[in-house]
């Protein structure tokens, strides 16, 4: 089991930390239990698969077929996919218990939005996919000459007057609040040679093109809610950019709730991903 290190930054009361569809800390101050489970699942899958890349592609492919997933989950066939979905459902459901209610509440065009309409099985597969990518590409990411991190602005201190300012490719935190998780995460990233940006304006495709043109090896660390993060990580890999990612502890931004609630990530997991 990995060592749980000190957690900096402001953390909310356990019973007030709710996500619209998921929460990695539904009844705890930190999301350590989630990471124990997801790391174990990922390790077991990697050990039972001769080729990590093929495993990753299989998990991605399985997640594309939303309707078929529910059938597979409830089928009597006992196929490897059914067994995988059942294992994920029994271990990860406590973290995704809001999905069904959210799906039933969708109205109008929201019912056609791929991010908002992810099923619970797709969440579970996305969680596994993120962790598999972290295991498979973590070493390559850490050995890149240039490393950028893109943080969501919903991780900032919502009560502070944010002084982040536009720099080369995007906004950079100015460290104005000790209660700000962007501030704490940015400091940790800088200590490990990663340039942190608050993602507001950067066009990642042009950032990648520029890095390739200049002959720089570029690695990316992403932080976002599960649906956005898994898509962003796939996009990086499609462009040949080694990527690692940490999901926000819950989805709590205006897109999901109509207003912003402040958010956290697991800083011990961040340290784990950054250390050689
Ligand atoms: S610490 Fe950084 S991200 Fe947080 S409010 Fe201040 S400038 Fe903005």
Boltz pocket constraint, residues with backbone or C-beta under 6 A from the ligand:
constraints:
  - pocket:
      binder: B
      contacts: [[A, 156], [A, 157], [A, 160], [A, 161], [A, 162], [A, 163], [A, 164], [A, 172], [A, 173], [A, 174], [A, 175], [A, 176], [A, 177], [A, 178], [A, 180], [A, 181], [A, 182], [A, 183], [A, 198]]
      max_distance: 6.0
